[in-house]
Amino acid sequence: MSTPTLVLTLALFVVLLLVLVSGLLLAGVAYVTHRHPRLEKPLGVAGSFAGVLIAAVAVLIAVVALTAQ
């Protein structure tokens, strides 16, 4: 494997792990807010949390794409 291929593979692996962990965190936030409804509406909190995570992943992918060139 050449170095650029290795870097791209590592970057994709990190993005995959980030997506999996983000999904688990999103499910955890939805569960906590569902168990304690007075905290916030479950879908509202989960939706805003998902929006922040999607923005963070998009920034990371953009940084990896710009540095891989």
PQR file of N, CA, C, O and H, with PARSE charges and radii, in Angstrom:
ATOM      1  N   MET A   1       0.835  -1.188   0.000 -0.4000 1.5000
ATOM      2  CA  MET A   1       0.000   0.000   0.000 -0.0000 2.0000
ATOM      3  C   MET A   1       0.874   1.243   0.000  0.5500 1.7000
ATOM      4  O   MET A   1       1.837   1.348   0.760 -0.5500 1.4000
ATOM      5  N   SER A   2       0.527   2.157  -0.846 -0.4000 1.5000
ATOM      6  CA  SER A   2       1.273   3.414  -0.846 -0.0000 2.0000
ATOM      7  C   SER A   2       0.761   4.320   0.265  0.5500 1.7000
ATOM      8  O   SER A   2      -0.303   4.080   0.835 -0.5500 1.4000
ATOM      9  H   SER A   2      -0.255   2.071  -1.463  0.4000 1.0000
ATOM     10  N   THR A   3       1.514   5.341   0.559 -0.4000 1.5000
ATOM     11  CA  THR A   3       1.181   6.232   1.671 -0.0000 2.0000
ATOM     12  C   THR A   3      -0.148   6.958   1.475  0.5500 1.7000
ATOM     13  O   THR A   3      -0.929   7.004   2.426 -0.5500 1.4000
ATOM     14  H   THR A   3       2.378   5.536   0.096  0.4000 1.0000
ATOM     15  N   PRO A   4      -0.462   7.530   0.302 -0.5600 1.5000
ATOM     16  CA  PRO A   4      -1.766   8.187   0.163  0.2800 2.0000
ATOM     17  C   PRO A   4      -2.948   7.236   0.354  0.5500 1.7000
ATOM     18  O   PRO A   4      -3.972   7.619   0.921 -0.5500 1.4000
ATOM     19  N   THR A   5      -2.805   5.993  -0.119 -0.4000 1.5000
ATOM     20  CA  THR A   5      -3.865   5.007   0.066 -0.0000 2.0000
ATOM     21  C   THR A   5      -4.030   4.663   1.527  0.5500 1.7000
ATOM     22  O   THR A   5      -5.152   4.503   2.008 -0.5500 1.4000
ATOM     23  H   THR A   5      -1.973   5.682  -0.579  0.4000 1.0000
ATOM     24  N   LEU A   6      -2.926   4.546   2.239 -0.4000 1.5000
ATOM     25  CA  LEU A   6      -2.982   4.250   3.663 -0.0000 2.0000
ATOM     26  C   LEU A   6      -3.637   5.386   4.433  0.5500 1.7000
ATOM     27  O   LEU A   6      -4.434   5.141   5.339 -0.5500 1.4000
ATOM     28  H   LEU A   6      -2.014   4.676   1.848  0.4000 1.0000
ATOM     29  N   VAL A   7      -3.315   6.611   4.087 -0.4000 1.5000
ATOM     30  CA  VAL A   7      -3.910   7.772   4.754 -0.0000 2.0000
ATOM     31  C   VAL A   7      -5.406   7.826   4.486  0.5500 1.7000
ATOM     32  O   VAL A   7      -6.188   8.093   5.399 -0.5500 1.4000
ATOM     33  H   VAL A   7      -2.668   6.809   3.351  0.4000 1.0000
ATOM     34  N   LEU A   8      -5.813   7.577   3.252 -0.4000 1.5000
ATOM     35  CA  LEU A   8      -7.231   7.593   2.906 -0.0000 2.0000
ATOM     36  C   LEU A   8      -7.981   6.479   3.626  0.5500 1.7000
ATOM     37  O   LEU A   8      -9.092   6.695   4.110 -0.5500 1.4000
ATOM     38  H   LEU A   8      -5.177   7.360   2.511  0.4000 1.0000
ATOM     39  N   THR A   9      -7.390   5.293   3.702 -0.4000 1.5000
ATOM     40  CA  THR A   9      -8.010   4.182   4.413 -0.0000 2.0000
ATOM     41  C   THR A   9      -8.163   4.502   5.892  0.5500 1.7000
ATOM     42  O   THR A   9      -9.206   4.227   6.487 -0.5500 1.4000
ATOM     43  H   THR A   9      -6.487   5.117   3.309  0.4000 1.0000
ATOM     44  N   LEU A  10      -7.140   5.075   6.477 -0.4000 1.5000
ATOM     45  CA  LEU A  10      -7.206   5.457   7.889 -0.0000 2.0000
ATOM     46  C   LEU A  10      -8.257   6.529   8.110  0.5500 1.7000
ATOM     47  O   LEU A  10      -8.997   6.469   9.092 -0.5500 1.4000
ATOM     48  H   LEU A  10      -6.294   5.298   5.994  0.4000 1.0000
ATOM     49  N   ALA A  11      -8.341   7.499   7.228 -0.4000 1.5000
ATOM     50  CA  ALA A  11      -9.339   8.563   7.349 -0.0000 2.0000
ATOM     51  C   ALA A  11     -10.757   7.997   7.240  0.5500 1.7000
ATOM     52  O   ALA A  11     -11.641   8.388   8.002 -0.5500 1.4000
ATOM     53  H   ALA A  11      -7.741   7.548   6.429  0.4000 1.0000
ATOM     54  N   LEU A  12     -10.971   7.090   6.306 -0.4000 1.5000
ATOM     55  CA  LEU A  12     -12.286   6.473   6.168 -0.0000 2.0000
ATOM     56  C   LEU A  12     -12.643   5.631   7.384  0.5500 1.7000
ATOM     57  O   LEU A  12     -13.802   5.598   7.797 -0.5500 1.4000
ATOM     58  H   LEU A  12     -10.252   6.772   5.687  0.4000 1.0000
ATOM     59  N   PHE A  13     -11.665   4.957   7.956 -0.4000 1.5000
ATOM     60  CA  PHE A  13     -11.893   4.168   9.165 -0.0000 2.0000
ATOM     61  C   PHE A  13     -12.280   5.076  10.332  0.5500 1.7000
ATOM     62  O   PHE A  13     -13.182   4.748  11.104 -0.5500 1.4000
ATOM     63  H   PHE A  13     -10.723   4.984   7.621  0.4000 1.0000
ATOM     64  N   VAL A  14     -11.605   6.204  10.459 -0.4000 1.5000
ATOM     65  CA  VAL A  14     -11.920   7.152  11.531 -0.0000 2.0000
ATOM     66  C   VAL A  14     -13.326   7.720  11.335  0.5500 1.7000
ATOM     67  O   VAL A  14     -14.069   7.881  12.304 -0.5500 1.4000
ATOM     68  H   VAL A  14     -10.872   6.470   9.833  0.4000 1.0000
ATOM     69  N   VAL A  15     -13.692   8.022  10.101 -0.4000 1.5000
ATOM     70  CA  VAL A  15     -15.038   8.531   9.830 -0.0000 2.0000
ATOM     71  C   VAL A  15     -16.082   7.470  10.166  0.5500 1.7000
ATOM     72  O   VAL A  15     -17.127   7.792  10.731 -0.5500 1.4000
ATOM     73  H   VAL A  15     -13.089   7.892   9.314  0.4000 1.0000
ATOM     74  N   LEU A  16     -15.814   6.214   9.826 -0.4000 1.5000
ATOM     75  CA  LEU A  16     -16.737   5.130  10.161 -0.0000 2.0000
ATOM     76  C   LEU A  16     -16.911   5.010  11.668  0.5500 1.7000
ATOM     77  O   LEU A  16     -18.035   4.878  12.154 -0.5500 1.4000
ATOM     78  H   LEU A  16     -14.965   5.953   9.367  0.4000 1.0000
ATOM     79  N   LEU A  17     -15.817   5.055  12.407 -0.4000 1.5000
ATOM     80  CA  LEU A  17     -15.917   4.997  13.865 -0.0000 2.0000
ATOM     81  C   LEU A  17     -16.674   6.195  14.416  0.5500 1.7000
ATOM     82  O   LEU A  17     -17.457   6.053  15.355 -0.5500 1.4000
ATOM     83  H   LEU A  17     -14.905   5.162  12.012  0.4000 1.0000
ATOM     84  N   LEU A  18     -16.453   7.362  13.850 -0.4000 1.5000
ATOM     85  CA  LEU A  18     -17.152   8.559  14.293 -0.0000 2.0000
ATOM     86  C   LEU A  18     -18.655   8.436  14.061  0.5500 1.7000
ATOM     87  O   LEU A  18     -19.453   8.841  14.906 -0.5500 1.4000
ATOM     88  H   LEU A  18     -15.816   7.477  13.087  0.4000 1.0000
ATOM     89  N   VAL A  19     -19.038   7.880  12.924 -0.4000 1.5000
ATOM     90  CA  VAL A  19     -20.460   7.692  12.629 -0.0000 2.0000
ATOM     91  C   VAL A  19     -21.081   6.692  13.606  0.5500 1.7000
ATOM     92  O   VAL A  19     -22.185   6.920  14.100 -0.5500 1.4000
ATOM     93  H   VAL A  19     -18.390   7.550  12.237  0.4000 1.0000
ATOM     94  N   LEU A  20     -20.391   5.600  13.885 -0.4000 1.5000
ATOM     95  CA  LEU A  20     -20.920   4.605  14.817 -0.0000 2.0000
ATOM     96  C   LEU A  20     -21.065   5.162  16.226  0.5500 1.7000
ATOM     97  O   LEU A  20     -22.090   4.955  16.876 -0.5500 1.4000
ATOM     98  H   LEU A  20     -19.494   5.415  13.484  0.4000 1.0000
ATOM     99  N   VAL A  21     -20.057   5.859  16.695 -0.4000 1.5000
ATOM    100  CA  VAL A  21     -20.111   6.440  18.039 -0.0000 2.0000
ATOM    101  C   VAL A  21     -21.179   7.526  18.100  0.5500 1.7000
ATOM    102  O   VAL A  21     -21.873   7.660  19.108 -0.5500 1.4000
ATOM    103  H   VAL A  21     -19.224   6.027  16.167  0.4000 1.0000
ATOM    104  N   SER A  22     -21.312   8.294  17.033 -0.4000 1.5000
ATOM    105  CA  SER A  22     -22.338   9.337  16.990 -0.0000 2.0000
ATOM    106  C   SER A  22     -23.731   8.728  17.060  0.5500 1.7000
ATOM    107  O   SER A  22     -24.610   9.259  17.739 -0.5500 1.4000
ATOM    108  H   SER A  22     -20.749   8.185  16.214  0.4000 1.0000
ATOM    109  N   GLY A  23     -23.930   7.637  16.373 -0.4000 1.5000
ATOM    110  CA  GLY A  23     -25.217   6.946  16.439 -0.0000 2.0000
ATOM    111  C   GLY A  23     -25.536   6.457  17.836  0.5500 1.7000
ATOM    112  O   GLY A  23     -26.671   6.570  18.300 -0.5500 1.4000
ATOM    113  H   GLY A  23     -23.215   7.206  15.822  0.4000 1.0000
ATOM    114  N   LEU A  24     -24.534   5.916  18.503 -0.4000 1.5000
ATOM    115  CA  LEU A  24     -24.739   5.465  19.880 -0.0000 2.0000
ATOM    116  C   LEU A  24     -25.049   6.637  20.805  0.5500 1.7000
ATOM    117  O   LEU A  24     -25.929   6.539  21.661 -0.5500 1.4000
ATOM    118  H   LEU A  24     -23.613   5.824  18.127  0.4000 1.0000
ATOM    119  N   LEU A  25     -24.337   7.736  20.636 -0.4000 1.5000
ATOM    120  CA  LEU A  25     -24.605   8.920  21.461 -0.0000 2.0000
ATOM    121  C   LEU A  25     -25.990   9.492  21.182  0.5500 1.7000
ATOM    122  O   LEU A  25     -26.685   9.925  22.101 -0.5500 1.4000
ATOM    123  H   LEU A  25     -23.623   7.816  19.941  0.4000 1.0000
ATOM    124  N   LEU A  26     -26.381   9.492  19.929 -0.4000 1.5000
ATOM    125  CA  LEU A  26     -27.707   9.983  19.564 -0.0000 2.0000
ATOM    126  C   LEU A  26     -28.793   9.114  20.194  0.5500 1.7000
ATOM    127  O   LEU A  26     -29.783   9.632  20.710 -0.5500 1.4000
ATOM    128  H   LEU A  26     -25.816   9.140  19.183  0.4000 1.0000
ATOM    129  N   ALA A  27     -28.611   7.809  20.154 -0.4000 1.5000
ATOM    130  CA  ALA A  27     -29.576   6.902  20.784 -0.0000 2.0000
ATOM    131  C   ALA A  27     -29.604   7.101  22.291  0.5500 1.7000
ATOM    132  O   ALA A  27     -30.670   7.044  22.905 -0.5500 1.4000
ATOM    133  H   ALA A  27     -27.807   7.388  19.735  0.4000 1.0000
ATOM    134  N   GLY A  28     -28.445   7.333  22.890 -0.4000 1.5000
ATOM    135  CA  GLY A  28     -28.392   7.576  24.336 -0.0000 2.0000
ATOM    136  C   GLY A  28     -29.102   8.847  24.738  0.5500 1.7000
ATOM    137  O   GLY A  28     -29.820   8.870  25.738 -0.5500 1.4000
ATOM    138  H   GLY A  28     -27.579   7.379  22.392  0.4000 1.0000
ATOM    139  N   VAL A  29     -28.910   9.914  23.965 -0.4000 1.5000
ATOM    140  CA  VAL A  29     -29.588  11.179  24.264 -0.0000 2.0000
ATOM    141  C   VAL A  29     -31.098  11.021  24.116  0.5500 1.7000
ATOM    142  O   VAL A  29     -31.860  11.517  24.946 -0.5500 1.4000
ATOM    143  H   VAL A  29     -28.327   9.896  23.152  0.4000 1.0000
ATOM    144  N   ALA A  30     -31.532  10.335  23.063 -0.4000 1.5000
ATOM    145  CA  ALA A  30     -32.968  10.113  22.867 -0.0000 2.0000
ATOM    146  C   ALA A  30     -33.550   9.272  23.999  0.5500 1.7000
ATOM    147  O   ALA A  30     -34.660   9.542  24.456 -0.5500 1.4000
ATOM    148  H   ALA A  30     -30.914   9.932  22.388  0.4000 1.0000
ATOM    149  N   TYR A  31     -32.821   8.260  24.455 -0.4000 1.5000
ATOM    150  CA  TYR A  31     -33.304   7.409  25.550 -0.0000 2.0000
ATOM    151  C   TYR A  31     -33.428   8.197  26.846  0.5500 1.7000
ATOM    152  O   TYR A  31     -34.431   8.082  27.550 -0.5500 1.4000
ATOM    153  H   TYR A  31     -31.919   8.041  24.083  0.4000 1.0000
ATOM    154  N   VAL A  32     -32.423   8.989  27.161 -0.4000 1.5000
ATOM    155  CA  VAL A  32     -32.459   9.760  28.411 -0.0000 2.0000
ATOM    156  C   VAL A  32     -33.607  10.756  28.391  0.5500 1.7000
ATOM    157  O   VAL A  32     -34.322  10.899  29.383 -0.5500 1.4000
ATOM    158  H   VAL A  32     -31.608   9.083  26.589  0.4000 1.0000
ATOM    159  N   THR A  33     -33.787  11.437  27.285 -0.4000 1.5000
ATOM    160  CA  THR A  33     -34.880  12.408  27.231 -0.0000 2.0000
ATOM    161  C   THR A  33     -36.244  11.733  27.185  0.5500 1.7000
ATOM    162  O   THR A  33     -37.242  12.324  27.598 -0.5500 1.4000
ATOM    163  H   THR A  33     -33.206  11.321  26.479  0.4000 1.0000
ATOM    164  N   HIS A  34     -36.295  10.495  26.685 -0.4000 1.5000
ATOM    165  CA  HIS A  34     -37.556   9.759  26.705 -0.0000 2.0000
ATOM    166  C   HIS A  34     -37.896   9.296  28.123  0.5500 1.7000
ATOM    167  O   HIS A  34     -39.061   9.299  28.520 -0.5500 1.4000
ATOM    168  H   HIS A  34     -35.484  10.015  26.350  0.4000 1.0000
ATOM    169  N   ARG A  35     -36.879   8.902  28.876 -0.4000 1.5000
ATOM    170  CA  ARG A  35     -37.103   8.435  30.248 -0.0000 2.0000
ATOM    171  C   ARG A  35     -37.438   9.592  31.192  0.5500 1.7000
ATOM    172  O   ARG A  35     -38.124   9.398  32.196 -0.5500 1.4000
ATOM    173  H   ARG A  35     -35.933   8.899  28.553  0.4000 1.0000
ATOM    174  N   HIS A  36     -36.960  10.775  30.874 -0.4000 1.5000
ATOM    175  CA  HIS A  36     -37.211  11.955  31.694 -0.0000 2.0000
ATOM    176  C   HIS A  36     -37.820  13.038  30.798  0.5500 1.7000
ATOM    177  O   HIS A  36     -37.109  13.936  30.346 -0.5500 1.4000
ATOM    178  H   HIS A  36     -36.403  10.932  30.059  0.4000 1.0000
ATOM    179  N   PRO A  37     -39.118  12.961  30.542 -0.5600 1.5000
ATOM    180  CA  PRO A  37     -39.739  13.862  29.559  0.2800 2.0000
ATOM    181  C   PRO A  37     -39.653  15.338  29.937  0.5500 1.7000
ATOM    182  O   PRO A  37     -39.749  16.205  29.068 -0.5500 1.4000
ATOM    183  N   ARG A  38     -39.477  15.629  31.205 -0.4000 1.5000
ATOM    184  CA  ARG A  38     -39.428  17.037  31.591 -0.0000 2.0000
ATOM    185  C   ARG A  38     -38.141  17.714  31.126  0.5500 1.7000
ATOM    186  O   ARG A  38     -38.054  18.942  31.125 -0.5500 1.4000
ATOM    187  H   ARG A  38     -39.400  14.925  31.911  0.4000 1.0000
ATOM    188  N   LEU A  39     -37.138  16.921  30.730 -0.4000 1.5000
ATOM    189  CA  LEU A  39     -35.900  17.526  30.251 -0.0000 2.0000
ATOM    190  C   LEU A  39     -36.104  18.229  28.912  0.5500 1.7000
ATOM    191  O   LEU A  39     -35.689  19.376  28.742 -0.5500 1.4000
ATOM    192  H   LEU A  39     -37.209  15.924  30.731  0.4000 1.0000
ATOM    193  N   GLU A  40     -36.731  17.555  27.978 -0.4000 1.5000
ATOM    194  CA  GLU A  40     -36.956  18.121  26.640 -0.0000 2.0000
ATOM    195  C   GLU A  40     -37.700  17.081  25.820  0.5500 1.7000
ATOM    196  O   GLU A  40     -37.724  15.906  26.188 -0.5500 1.4000
ATOM    197  H   GLU A  40     -37.067  16.624  28.117  0.4000 1.0000
ATOM    198  N   LYS A  41     -38.300  17.490  24.728 -0.4000 1.5000
ATOM    199  CA  LYS A  41     -38.953  16.523  23.848 -0.0000 2.0000
ATOM    200  C   LYS A  41     -37.871  15.659  23.200  0.5500 1.7000
ATOM    201  O   LYS A  41     -36.897  16.195  22.673 -0.5500 1.4000
ATOM    202  H   LYS A  41     -38.281  18.444  24.429  0.4000 1.0000
ATOM    203  N   PRO A  42     -38.022  14.339  23.227 -0.5600 1.5000
ATOM    204  CA  PRO A  42     -36.957  13.452  22.732  0.2800 2.0000
ATOM    205  C   PRO A  42     -36.529  13.705  21.287  0.5500 1.7000
ATOM    206  O   PRO A  42     -35.333  13.723  20.997 -0.5500 1.4000
ATOM    207  N   LEU A  43     -37.456  13.894  20.405 -0.4000 1.5000
ATOM    208  CA  LEU A  43     -37.063  14.084  19.008 -0.0000 2.0000
ATOM    209  C   LEU A  43     -36.407  15.431  18.767  0.5500 1.7000
ATOM    210  O   LEU A  43     -35.564  15.554  17.878 -0.5500 1.4000
ATOM    211  H   LEU A  43     -38.428  13.879  20.641  0.4000 1.0000
ATOM    212  N   GLY A  44     -36.774  16.437  19.536 -0.4000 1.5000
ATOM    213  CA  GLY A  44     -36.149  17.746  19.377 -0.0000 2.0000
ATOM    214  C   GLY A  44     -34.690  17.731  19.776  0.5500 1.7000
ATOM    215  O   GLY A  44     -33.833  18.263  19.072 -0.5500 1.4000
ATOM    216  H   GLY A  44     -37.459  16.337  20.258  0.4000 1.0000
ATOM    217  N   VAL A  45     -34.422  17.120  20.902 -0.4000 1.5000
ATOM    218  CA  VAL A  45     -33.041  17.030  21.374 -0.0000 2.0000
ATOM    219  C   VAL A  45     -32.219  16.148  20.451  0.5500 1.7000
ATOM    220  O   VAL A  45     -31.099  16.501  20.084 -0.5500 1.4000
ATOM    221  H   VAL A  45     -35.119  16.688  21.474  0.4000 1.0000
ATOM    222  N   ALA A  46     -32.770  15.004  20.077 -0.4000 1.5000
ATOM    223  CA  ALA A  46     -32.043  14.091  19.195 -0.0000 2.0000
ATOM    224  C   ALA A  46     -31.795  14.732  17.834  0.5500 1.7000
ATOM    225  O   ALA A  46     -30.729  14.547  17.245 -0.5500 1.4000
ATOM    226  H   ALA A  46     -33.680  14.717  20.376  0.4000 1.0000
ATOM    227  N   GLY A  47     -32.757  15.474  17.339 -0.4000 1.5000
ATOM    228  CA  GLY A  47     -32.597  16.128  16.044 -0.0000 2.0000
ATOM    229  C   GLY A  47     -31.531  17.210  16.057  0.5500 1.7000
ATOM    230  O   GLY A  47     -30.729  17.301  15.128 -0.5500 1.4000
ATOM    231  H   GLY A  47     -33.622  15.624  17.817  0.4000 1.0000
ATOM    232  N   SER A  48     -31.515  18.023  17.090 -0.4000 1.5000
ATOM    233  CA  SER A  48     -30.496  19.071  17.154 -0.0000 2.0000
ATOM    234  C   SER A  48     -29.110  18.469  17.386  0.5500 1.7000
ATOM    235  O   SER A  48     -28.121  18.965  16.845 -0.5500 1.4000
ATOM    236  H   SER A  48     -32.167  17.949  17.845  0.4000 1.0000
ATOM    237  N   PHE A  49     -29.032  17.413  18.176 -0.4000 1.5000
ATOM    238  CA  PHE A  49     -27.764  16.722  18.395 -0.0000 2.0000
ATOM    239  C   PHE A  49     -27.266  16.118  17.083  0.5500 1.7000
ATOM    240  O   PHE A  49     -26.075  16.177  16.780 -0.5500 1.4000
ATOM    241  H   PHE A  49     -29.835  17.010  18.615  0.4000 1.0000
ATOM    242  N   ALA A  50     -28.180  15.538  16.308 -0.4000 1.5000
ATOM    243  CA  ALA A  50     -27.806  14.951  15.015 -0.0000 2.0000
ATOM    244  C   ALA A  50     -27.318  16.028  14.052  0.5500 1.7000
ATOM    245  O   ALA A  50     -26.378  15.802  13.291 -0.5500 1.4000
ATOM    246  H   ALA A  50     -29.148  15.490  16.555  0.4000 1.0000
ATOM    247  N   GLY A  51     -27.946  17.187  14.083 -0.4000 1.5000
ATOM    248  CA  GLY A  51     -27.506  18.276  13.218 -0.0000 2.0000
ATOM    249  C   GLY A  51     -26.088  18.720  13.517  0.5500 1.7000
ATOM    250  O   GLY A  51     -25.303  18.970  12.602 -0.5500 1.4000
ATOM    251  H   GLY A  51     -28.710  17.371  14.701  0.4000 1.0000
ATOM    252  N   VAL A  52     -25.761  18.816  14.788 -0.4000 1.5000
ATOM    253  CA  VAL A  52     -24.409  19.201  15.182 -0.0000 2.0000
ATOM    254  C   VAL A  52     -23.410  18.124  14.764  0.5500 1.7000
ATOM    255  O   VAL A  52     -22.319  18.443  14.292 -0.5500 1.4000
ATOM    256  H   VAL A  52     -26.399  18.613  15.531  0.4000 1.0000
ATOM    257  N   LEU A  53     -23.770  16.862  14.932 -0.4000 1.5000
ATOM    258  CA  LEU A  53     -22.869  15.776  14.549 -0.0000 2.0000
ATOM    259  C   LEU A  53     -22.661  15.722  13.034  0.5500 1.7000
ATOM    260  O   LEU A  53     -21.548  15.477  12.569 -0.5500 1.4000
ATOM    261  H   LEU A  53     -24.657  16.603  15.315  0.4000 1.0000
ATOM    262  N   ILE A  54     -23.706  15.945  12.281 -0.4000 1.5000
ATOM    263  CA  ILE A  54     -23.567  15.943  10.826 -0.0000 2.0000
ATOM    264  C   ILE A  54     -22.656  17.076  10.382  0.5500 1.7000
ATOM    265  O   ILE A  54     -21.834  16.901   9.482 -0.5500 1.4000
ATOM    266  H   ILE A  54     -24.611  16.144  12.659  0.4000 1.0000
ATOM    267  N   ALA A  55     -22.799  18.233  11.007 -0.4000 1.5000
ATOM    268  CA  ALA A  55     -21.930  19.367  10.668 -0.0000 2.0000
ATOM    269  C   ALA A  55     -20.476  19.050  11.013  0.5500 1.7000
ATOM    270  O   ALA A  55     -19.573  19.378  10.245 -0.5500 1.4000
ATOM    271  H   ALA A  55     -23.467  18.375  11.737  0.4000 1.0000
ATOM    272  N   ALA A  56     -20.244  18.414  12.164 -0.4000 1.5000
ATOM    273  CA  ALA A  56     -18.878  18.071  12.565 -0.0000 2.0000
ATOM    274  C   ALA A  56     -18.270  17.053  11.605  0.5500 1.7000
ATOM    275  O   ALA A  56     -17.103  17.180  11.235 -0.5500 1.4000
ATOM    276  H   ALA A  56     -20.978  18.148  12.788  0.4000 1.0000
ATOM    277  N   VAL A  57     -19.035  16.055  11.200 -0.4000 1.5000
ATOM    278  CA  VAL A  57     -18.537  15.050  10.259 -0.0000 2.0000
ATOM    279  C   VAL A  57     -18.242  15.693   8.907  0.5500 1.7000
ATOM    280  O   VAL A  57     -17.242  15.360   8.271 -0.5500 1.4000
ATOM    281  H   VAL A  57     -19.983  15.952  11.501  0.4000 1.0000
ATOM    282  N   ALA A  58     -19.098  16.608   8.462 -0.4000 1.5000
ATOM    283  CA  ALA A  58     -18.865  17.287   7.180 -0.0000 2.0000
ATOM    284  C   ALA A  58     -17.573  18.098   7.215  0.5500 1.7000
ATOM    285  O   ALA A  58     -16.820  18.113   6.241 -0.5500 1.4000
ATOM    286  H   ALA A  58     -19.911  16.879   8.979  0.4000 1.0000
ATOM    287  N   VAL A  59     -17.318  18.770   8.334 -0.4000 1.5000
ATOM    288  CA  VAL A  59     -16.075  19.533   8.469 -0.0000 2.0000
ATOM    289  C   VAL A  59     -14.867  18.604   8.447  0.5500 1.7000
ATOM    290  O   VAL A  59     -13.869  18.901   7.791 -0.5500 1.4000
ATOM    291  H   VAL A  59     -17.930  18.758   9.125  0.4000 1.0000
ATOM    292  N   LEU A  60     -14.949  17.492   9.152 -0.4000 1.5000
ATOM    293  CA  LEU A  60     -13.831  16.536   9.166 -0.0000 2.0000
ATOM    294  C   LEU A  60     -13.566  15.963   7.781  0.5500 1.7000
ATOM    295  O   LEU A  60     -12.414  15.834   7.367 -0.5500 1.4000
ATOM    296  H   LEU A  60     -15.760  17.250   9.685  0.4000 1.0000
ATOM    297  N   ILE A  61     -14.623  15.625   7.071 -0.4000 1.5000
ATOM    298  CA  ILE A  61     -14.437  15.090   5.724 -0.0000 2.0000
ATOM    299  C   ILE A  61     -13.822  16.131   4.803  0.5500 1.7000
ATOM    300  O   ILE A  61     -12.971  15.806   3.976 -0.5500 1.4000
ATOM    301  H   ILE A  61     -15.559  15.730   7.407  0.4000 1.0000
ATOM    302  N   ALA A  62     -14.249  17.380   4.943 -0.4000 1.5000
ATOM    303  CA  ALA A  62     -13.680  18.453   4.118 -0.0000 2.0000
ATOM    304  C   ALA A  62     -12.207  18.650   4.418  0.5500 1.7000
ATOM    305  O   ALA A  62     -11.410  18.860   3.503 -0.5500 1.4000
ATOM    306  H   ALA A  62     -14.941  17.644   5.615  0.4000 1.0000
ATOM    307  N   VAL A  63     -11.836  18.585   5.683 -0.4000 1.5000
ATOM    308  CA  VAL A  63     -10.432  18.740   6.056 -0.0000 2.0000
ATOM    309  C   VAL A  63      -9.607  17.594   5.500  0.5500 1.7000
ATOM    310  O   VAL A  63      -8.519  17.820   4.970 -0.5500 1.4000
ATOM    311  H   VAL A  63     -12.484  18.414   6.426  0.4000 1.0000
ATOM    312  N   VAL A  64     -10.102  16.368   5.609 -0.4000 1.5000
ATOM    313  CA  VAL A  64      -9.373  15.213   5.076 -0.0000 2.0000
ATOM    314  C   VAL A  64      -9.241  15.315   3.559  0.5500 1.7000
ATOM    315  O   VAL A  64      -8.187  15.004   3.004 -0.5500 1.4000
ATOM    316  H   VAL A  64     -10.986  16.185   6.040  0.4000 1.0000
ATOM    317  N   ALA A  65     -10.307  15.748   2.889 -0.4000 1.5000
ATOM    318  CA  ALA A  65     -10.252  15.849   1.446 -0.0000 2.0000
ATOM    319  C   ALA A  65      -9.251  16.923   0.997  0.5500 1.7000
ATOM    320  O   ALA A  65      -8.554  16.747  -0.002 -0.5500 1.4000
ATOM    321  H   ALA A  65     -11.164  16.000   3.340  0.4000 1.0000
ATOM    322  N   LEU A  66      -9.185  18.016   1.730 -0.4000 1.5000
ATOM    323  CA  LEU A  66      -8.266  19.090   1.353 -0.0000 2.0000
ATOM    324  C   LEU A  66      -6.815  18.727   1.647  0.5500 1.7000
ATOM    325  O   LEU A  66      -5.914  19.117   0.904 -0.5500 1.4000
ATOM    326  H   LEU A  66      -9.751  18.159   2.542  0.4000 1.0000
ATOM    327  N   THR A  67      -6.586  17.986   2.722 -0.4000 1.5000
ATOM    328  CA  THR A  67      -5.202  17.630   3.065 -0.0000 2.0000
ATOM    329  C   THR A  67      -4.709  16.438   2.257  0.5500 1.7000
ATOM    330  O   THR A  67      -3.499  16.241   2.142 -0.5500 1.4000
ATOM    331  H   THR A  67      -7.318  17.669   3.325  0.4000 1.0000
ATOM    332  N   ALA A  68      -5.612  15.636   1.692 -0.4000 1.5000
ATOM    333  CA  ALA A  68      -5.182  14.463   0.915 -0.0000 2.0000
ATOM    334  C   ALA A  68      -4.706  14.837  -0.481  0.5500 1.7000
ATOM    335  O   ALA A  68      -4.085  14.015  -1.154 -0.5500 1.4000
ATOM    336  H   ALA A  68      -6.595  15.796   1.785  0.4000 1.0000
ATOM    337  N   GLN A  69      -4.979  16.041  -0.924 -0.4000 1.5000
ATOM    338  CA  GLN A  69      -4.583  16.434  -2.282 -0.0000 2.0000
ATOM    339  C   GLN A  69      -3.143  16.813  -2.359  0.5500 1.7000
ATOM    340  O   GLN A  69      -2.655  17.168  -3.432 -0.5500 1.4000
ATOM    341  H   GLN A  69      -5.484  16.708  -0.377  0.4000 1.0000
TER
END
